Amino acid sequence: MDDRITIIEGPTPTFEEINDGWALGLNEGPVLYDLVMTRVRTFNGQALVERCHRAWKDRSNIFLHYRNELGLEEKAPIMAARSVATQDGSVLLLWVRLEFEETEPETGKDSGSEDLDE
């Protein structure tokens, strides 16, 4: 059970795109992934960060387990973790790696537009 951090209750985590130079370095490798950050409220944030550090020291993976919008279980490898004390309690900041999703860039034009080049 030490190889995961599980979100027991609450909504699906919100993943935020990141543009930090040091965090983008976590994504180096032969395969492209989306590196994102999520914030999770917790009772024992520092203990969870220490669990991550133990796994990484042993060269093991540690995963964030959560339920997606459909209620299906998913997991994402945790690449970095930090605990922050706030007025509302402890918050765990997790940088996780998600499968790379290719999306078409938005051009601002409707796909049904009649201004097509021939």
JODA-V584147 format. One record per helix or strand. SS is the DSSP state (hx for helix, st for strand). FROM is the first residue (numbers start at 1). TO is the last residue. Records with the same first field share a line. If there is no record, write none. Layout:
SS: FROM-TO  FROM-TO
//
This chain:
st: 4-6  16-17  33-42  63-67  73-86  89-99
hx: 21-27  45-57
//
